[in-house]
Amino acid sequence: MDKTNNYKEDLKKRELEYNKIHSKEQALADEIWKFFNKELAFGRIMKLIQEKGYQATYTIYNEIKKSKPKKAVALFLWKVKNEKIIWNKK
């Protein structure tokens, strides 16, 4: 009985979490936010995605994720800031 209650609570938490994400940009921001252990504000990540574009931000995020540097957040912010090409900007 206890396991089913925990399972139901876990499902409720997941449903609440997924209801907040409405676009691929928000999904990417959520993934980045969780990867950096919520060190960056979600709104700041969304602003970076909107300024530089989804593809550029995703590419930089994957580079950081694969390389696993010591100061990942600082490197991510530096790379996004210095990105010269703006992809898919609306």
N, C-alpha and C positions, 0 to 999 in steps of 0.2 A: 504494500500500500504506500509505503514511504517513497519508493522509487517512482511510482506513477505520479505522485504529487510533484516531485522534483522535475520530472520530465515535462509535466504540464507547465510548471513555472518557467522552465527553460524555453519552451515553445512560445509562451506569452512574451518573454523578453525579446526573443528573435523577431516576433511579429511587430512589436513596437519599434524595434531598431530598423527593420526593413520598410516600415511605413513612412519613415522620414526621408528616404532616398527616392528621388523622382526622376533623376537623369543620370546619364553616364558620367557627367562631370562630378556630380555629388557622390557617385559610387567610387570614383577615383579618389576624390578628396577624403572619403571615409577610409579607404584602404591605406592611403598615405598617413592619415591621422593616427590610425591604429599601429602602423608599422613604426612610427616614431614615438610610440607610447604616449600619445596625446601631448607631446611637448609643444607642438605648433597649434595655434588656434585653428579650428575648422574653417572659420571665415577667412582667415589669412590664406589658407590653402586654396579655397575657392577663388579668391581674388587672383592668386598666381595663375590658376588654370584659365581664368577669364582673360587675363592680360597676355599670357604667352601661348595659349591654346592648349587643347586637350593632348594632342599628339606630342608636342614638345615636352610638356610636363610628364607625360607617361614615359617617354623615352629616358628622361633624366632620372625619374624615380626608379626605373628598372636598372639603370647603370649603378645607382647608389645601392640598390638592394643586392645586386650581384657582387659588388666589390666589398661590402661590409666594412666601411672605414670606421675609425674610432669616433670621429665627430660627424656623424651622418647628417644630422639636421643642418649644421653649419655648411657642409659641403653641398647639400641639396639647395639651400637658399642661395648660395653663391652661384651655383651652376644655372639656376633658373634666372637669377638676376642678370647674369652675363650672357644669356641666350640671345643671340642677335637675330635669328630667324623667328618670325612669328608665324605659327602654323594655325590654320583654320580659325582665324579670328573673325568673329561675326561683326 
